[in-house]
Amino acid sequence: MSADVLQLAAAAGATAAEAEISMGIGQNVSVRLDEVETIEYNRDKGISVTVYFGKRRGHANTSDLSVQALKDTVAAACSIARYTAHDEFCGLADPALLAQDIPDLDLYHPWDISVDEAILLARRCEGAALAADSRINNSEGASVSTYGGLFSYANSNGFNNGYFTSRHSVSCSVIAEQGDSMQRDYWYTSARAAADLESAELVGRKAGERTARRLGAQRLKTAQVPVLFEASIASGLLSHFVSAVSGGNLYRKSSFLLDSLGQQVFAPQIVISERPHLLRGLASAPFDNEGVATQSRDLVVDGILQGYMLSSYSARKLGMTTTGNAGGNHNLILKSGDQNFEALLRTMGTGLLVTELLGHGINPVTGDYSRGAAGFWVENGQIQYPVEEITIAGNLKDMFREVVAVGSDILVQGSRQTGSILIERMTVAGE
């Protein structure tokens, strides 16, 4: 199909072309209070076509993969290209950088689970959550999801390859009540293979325990204190880093880490690596969305920024070379220290443990950071009581340089992996 599209583009006079095809099949089952809520099936497919007439670019896509639809999509992309402005930076990736050998990263493990089996699993998950504490009296439900799909990319420089992936998950969210206090929390597990998922009972129990422990939450007085980001939300700090070193934000000059290459941007002990070839990794890929071979590398060493995340276009805009990050990062890992979660609490002494963040108060240009939060107040390394309706504020440039420690409690739930992160000082605004 990809080859046909490239031939159609060439016949229409395009000097270069590329095609990206994705197909996927999924199933999602959810229950609430032991009753089946939803049974969903999805079958997605689509092709994205980009053509180049010299330095003019046109793009079109369709979810109809019939022969006529492919012809119409290529024609639409060619028509757009003829009317777009000349852009000296557009074009295919450098042929020398395209992936030659495609490693098997063990990414495809279809889960042959029937609807009835998924319902039973979801019920077991929710049941474990409701049994975790007598104060849990309601549920937002538990769900079991499966997905398997194919990603394929081809371009007129001779690249044409693809790979299968799968991703499955189990999740649960419940509500607890005590007096006038009502709280909710959740937990989930996600993996390429069903065998790598946490058990349904464990997911449910964690969801229940996390919900019950939030009852009786209090406000805090405004102060500057150390802040510990629990591993489940600490990956969000890595997301802000990824955004700041991504080519699009850099060439638009909308990054607080502009011109920071080779500079100290994190605390001296921090090492951040990208590992795209981890077997069964949730963000593993043999090549990026332009066919460029992915490579393991260290983005931050001893706190010093070693590289950016660039596609071919953003790299050309910056006078650099693509890093194989068209489409995003691949298994970004913040190296952990030797302290577990309890040790981090002791290191913090007195301060705030954050377990939930609300809102999106981040300025990508200045790095100013201000978000609603909930969590627990800690004294002498021991959790004292839950807190809510507070705001934590700082600046990401300062926060990155003031990372005291990274915990060994690494949580793998997505493309960015980290343990809990302890920041030396932030402003906590409450009463």
N, C-alpha and C positions, 0 to 999 in steps of 0.2 A: 504494500500500500504506500509506504514511504517512497519507495523507488518510483512508483507511478506518479506521485505528486511532483517529485523532482523533475521527471521527464516532461510533465505538463508545463511546469514553470519554464524549463529551457525552451520548449516549443513556443512559448508565449514571448520569448525574447529576454527573459531574466538572465542576468549575468551570473547570479548565484541564488541559491535557495536552501531552505532548511525546513524540516517537518518534524513535529513532535506529536506522538500518539500516546494516549493513555487509555487503559481499559481497566475496569474493576468491578468486582462482585462482592456485595456485603450483606450481612444479616444483623439485625439488632432486635433484641428482645428485652423488654422491661416489665417489671412487676412493681406493684405498690400495695402494701398491706396485704400481701399474699395473693392479690388478684392480678391477673395479666393486664397490663396497661396498653402496651403496643407490641406488635410484631411487624417489623419493617424489613423489606428487601430493597436493595438498591443495585442497579446495574448501570454503571456509568461508562461512557465512551466519548472520545473526542479527538479531533486532530487540529493542530495549530500550524498554520503555514506562514512562513515569512519569505518574501522574495526581495531581491535587490536588483535595481537597474543602475549599475554604477554605484554611486553613493546616495541613492534614493531608496527608501525602504517602505515596503507595504506589508501589512499583516492582516490575516483573517483566520477565523476558526469556525468549526462546525461540529455538531454532535451526530450528524448524519454521515455515515461512512459509505454510502452508496457511490457508485462510479460517477453519476451525474453530479452529486453533491460535492465530490472532490474536485471535479472540473469547475464547478461554480465558485468554490472557495478559492482555488488558485486564480481564477479570473478576477475575483474581487480583490485579492491581495495585489495582483498586477495593476489593477485600475487605481488602487490607492497609491501605490508606489509612483505612478506616473505624475501624480499631483502633489506629492510631498516635496519638502525642501531638501536640498542637498545637505548631507551631514557627513563630513569627512571622517567621523569616528565610527560610523556604522559598518557592519560587515560580519562575515563569519569569523570564527576563531582561527588562529594561526594553525595551519595543517600540521606543523611540527609538534604541536602540543596535544593533538588528539590522541585519545587512548588507543593503544595498539593491542595490548593483551588485556582481556577483560577477566579479572579474577572472580571466582565463585565465592561470594561473601555469605552464603547460607542464609539468604534473606527471605526465602519462600517456604513457608510451612502452613499450608492450608489446614484449617480446623474443621474437620468433618463432624460437626455437632448439630444434631437435629433441633428443631424448635422446642420439642418437648424436653429434651435434655438441657437446653439453654434456660428454659423456664424453671426447671428444677434447680439449676445452679444459681439463678438469680434469687429464687426463694430461699435457698440456703444462705446466701450472702445477706439478704435482708433480715432473715431470722437471727443470724448471729449478731447483727447490729442492734436489733430490738432487745436481744437478751443481754447485751453488754451492760445495761444499767436500767434499774427500775424506773428512772425518771424519763427515759425515752418513750414517748407516747405517740409519736407520729413519724411518718416517713415520706420522703420525696421519691423513694423508689430505689431499686437496684437494677442494673442493666448488664447484659452480656452482648458484646459486639464482636463480629468477625469480619475480616476483609482480606481479599486477595486481588492482586492486580498486576498489570504490566506497564512498564514505561519504555518507550522506544524513541530513539532520536536518529535522524539521518540528515546529512547535508551534501551539497554538490561537490565538496572536496573529497568525497569517497568514504565518508564515515556513515555506517548504518548498523546500529546495534541496539540492544535493549536488555532488560532483565526483569524478572518477576519479583514481587515483594508481597509480604503479608503483614498484617498487624491486627492484634486482637486485644480486647480489654474487658475488665470486669470492674464495675464501679457501684458505689452506694452512697446515699445521702439520707440522714435521718434528723429528727427534731426532738429536743429534750425540753422539759418544762419543770420549773420549780418556783412556786409562788408567782411573782410577777415577771420572772425571768424566763425567757424562751430563747433557745439557741439552736443553731444548725451547724453541721459540719459534714465532711465527706472524706472518702478515700477511694483510690483507684489503683489498678495495676495495668500495665501495658507491655506487650512484648511481641516479637516476631513469631514466636512459637508458643502454643498453648501450654506446653510443658514448662515454660519459663515464667508463667504468671504466678503471682501469689495465689494461695488457695482462696476460694470464695469466702470461706469462714473467716480467714485472717483479714481479708478486705473489709468484711462486715464488722468484725470486732474492732478494728482500728477506727472505722467510721463512727461506731457507737461510743468508743472511749474518747475520741477527740471531741465529740459533741457534748458528752456529759461533763467533761472537765471544764467546759466554758461557762457553765452555770454559775450565777452569782458574780458576774463580771462587774468591775468597778471602773471609775474614772481615775485618771492620774493628774497630779498637778504638773504644770509646765516645768520642764527641767532639761538640762543637757546630761545625758547618760550614755553608757555603752549600749549598743543594740546588737542582739544576736538574731540573725535571720535563719529560721528553721530551714532545713535542706529542701523541703517541699516548695518553698517560695524563693530560696536563695538563687535558684537558676534564673530568676527574673533579673538579677543584677548582671548576669552574664549576657542576657538578652540586650540590655542597654549598652554593654560593651560591644556586642556584635553590630548593633545599629551604628555606633559611633565610628567603627573602623570599616564600615561597608562603603564600597566605592561610590554609590549614588549619593550618599550624604556628604562624602568627602569632596567630590567635584562640585557639588552644589554649595559647598561651604556651610553646611548646616549640621556640623558635628563639633561637639565639645573637645574632641581629640584631634582636631585639625592640626596638621604639621607636627604630629607627635611621634613619628617614626624615629626609633632610636632613643626616645626619651623615657624617663622614669614615669610611668603612669599608674603603677600599682606599688604596693608595699614590696620591699626587697625579696621576701620569701615566696612571692607569687609566681607560679608557672602555669600557663594556659596552653593546652595542646589541642590540635585538631587531628583526629584519627579516623579517616574515612573508610578504612578497610577492616574495622572490627567485625568479626563474625557475628551475625545476627544483630548488629548494632541498629538502633532505631533510626539513625540518620546516616547509615553507611551507604556508599554509592561508589561504583567503579569509575564513573565519569559524571561530570556535571551536566547541566541542561544545554550545554553547547558542545558536548562530546569531549571536552577537555579532561584529560586524565587527572583524577584526584590523587593527592599526595599527603602523607603524614608530615606535619610540621609543628613547630612551637611558635605560637603567636606572641607569647609573653614569656620572657626568661629573666629571672631575678627582678621582676617588676618592670622590665624594660620592653617596650613594644617593638616586636621584630618584623611584623608584617601586617598588611591590610587584607580585606576580603574583597576580591575584585572579579568582575566579569570581564569579557573582552572589551565591551564598550566603555565601562568605567575605567578600565586600565588604560585604554588609549586616551581618554580624556585627561588622565593624570600623568601621561607619559611613562607608564609602567607596563608590566606584563600581567596577564590574567593569572589568578591564583586558583582557578578551578572552582570558584564559588558562585557561578551563575546558578541561581536557584536557592542559595543559602549556605549555611555552615553544615559541616559533617562531623557529628560526635565531638562537640567541644567539651573538653575535660579540664576542670580546675583541679590541679594537684592538691591532694588532701595532706594534712599534717597527721601527727600520731595521736591527737586528742579525740576521744569519742565525745558524744553529745554531753554526757554528764561532766566530763573534764572541761568542756567549753563553758558550761555554766559556772564551774568553780573558778575558771580563769576570769570570767566576766565579774564575778563577785556580786555586785549590785547593779541592776540595769533592767532592760526590757527585752524579753523574748517575743519576737514577732512571728505569728503563725498564720496570719491572714492580712492581705493588702487589698485596699479598695481604691478605685479611681485610677486615673492616669496622669497624675500631675508631674510630668517630666518635661523639661525644656531641652530638646536635643542639641540646641545651639550652645547654651550656657552650661548645661549639666545640672541646673537647679532641680532638686528632687523634693516633692512633697506629696505624701499619699496618706489616705486614711488607713488605720491599722487596728488590729486586735491581737491579743496574745496574753502574756503572763508577766507579772512583776516578779523579779528575782532579787533575793537578798542573801548574802553570804553563800552564794552558789546554790541556793535552794529555791524552787518555785514556791511563791507565797500565795498568789491568788490571780484569777483571770482579770484582764482589763479589756475595755472596749471604748469606742467613741473617742479615739485619740488620733493625732496626726504625727507622723514622723517626717522630719525635714532635714535636708543637708544639701550638699553638692556632690555629684557623682565623682568629680575629679578628686575631691577631698576624701570621699568614702573609699574609693579604690586605693588611695595611698595610705589609708588608715585601717586597712584590714589587719587585724591582730592575729587571727588564726582561721584556718579552714578545717572543719571537722572531718573525721574519718567515716562519718555516717552518710556515705555517698548514696544518693537516690537516683535510680535510672528510670525516668518516666518520659523522656523525650530526647531532643537533639543536644541538650546541654546538661552535663552531669557535674554535680558538685555536692559536697557535704554542707553542713550549716556554716554560715559565715559570720564571724564576730567583727563588728566595726567599733573602733575605739570610742567614738563619740558622735551623737546626733542630737538634734533638738526634738524633744517629745512634747507636743502641745496637747494639753487637756483642759482642766479647769483653770 
